[in-house]
Amino acid sequence: MKIMHCPLNGPRNITEFAYGGELKTLPDQLSCSDREWADYVFYEDNRAGVVTEWWFHTPSSYWFLAQRNTLTDEVIRTFDASEVFPNPHSSELPASISAAMEVAS
């Protein structure tokens, strides 16, 4: 049985979670092209290595982030989204996440 640590509920069976996609920078909705918006909504980078992803704990309806190695499927760490988005009204990613995303590309 595979176990994932939920930041809110602790260790849980992986069947209680749903994958929500890679963490990506939100394009400016007022100035981006249709192609840029479609890329954001529908396409994943699908990089090999450590990726930050959205995950959802279904029983508690709790969204959180996980860093997972896509080559080994190892979950390195899970954490509340407030660590990345201290201001929920901002679409900007913190410099630490942005830098990690640039290194991985």
N, C-alpha and C positions, 0 to 999 in steps of 0.2 A: 504494500500500500504506500502510495506517495503522499507525503505530508507537506503542506505549505503553511508557513507562519503568517497568520492574519494579524496586522498591527492592532486591531481592535479586539479580536476574539481569541488570539493565541493559535497554537498548532491545530490545524484542521485537515481533514481528508481532501485531497485535490479535487474530488468530484463536487465539492461545494463552491468551486470557483469558476468564473467565466473570464476568458481572455478578452481584453478590451482594446488591444492594439498598441503600437509603439507610441512612446511619448514624442510628439513632434511640435515644432514651433507653429503656432497658429498664424496663417497669413492675414494681412490686413483685409478684412472683408469688403471695405469700401473701395480699395484700389487694385486688388488682385484680379487677374484674368480668370475666365472660366476654367482654363486648363490648370492654373495654379490651385484653384479651389478643388477641382476634381482630384488632382494629385494628393492634396491634403486629406480629403475625405475617403478616397477609394484605394489608394496605393500605399504599400509598405516598402521601406527600404530593404527589409529582409537581409540585414547584415549578419555575417558570421562573427560570433564573439559576444561580448557583454553588451546587452541592450536594456534600456529602461523602458518598462511596459506598464500599461494600465491593467489592473486586475479588479474583479468584482466578486465580493463574497455574497453569494446569492441569498442565503438565509437572513442576513442582516442588512442587505442592500447597501453595503459599504464599499466604496471605491478607494483603491490605494495603488501605490506604485511598487514595482518589484524590479530589481536588477537581476537579469537571468542570462546565463551563458547559452546562446542558441546552439552551440556545437555539442555541449554535453547535457543540456536541459537542466543544469544545476541552477537553483534559485540562490543567488548570492546573498541578497538581503531584501526585505520588504519594509516599507515605511509609509507613513501618512503623507498624503499629497501636500499638506501644509509645509513640509520641509522644502518643497520645490516652489510652491505657490503661496508665500506668506501673505500676499495681497490677492485675494480671489478675483478681483476685478481687473487684474493685469493679464495681458496675453503674452508678456515677455517671460522667457525662461531665464532663471538665474545663470550667471556666468559660468558656474561650475558644471551645470548640465550642458550648456551650449558648447563649452570647450570639449567636454567628453564626446559630444555628438560629432564635432568637427574632427577630432582625432580618429574616431572610428570610421569616418567616411573615406 
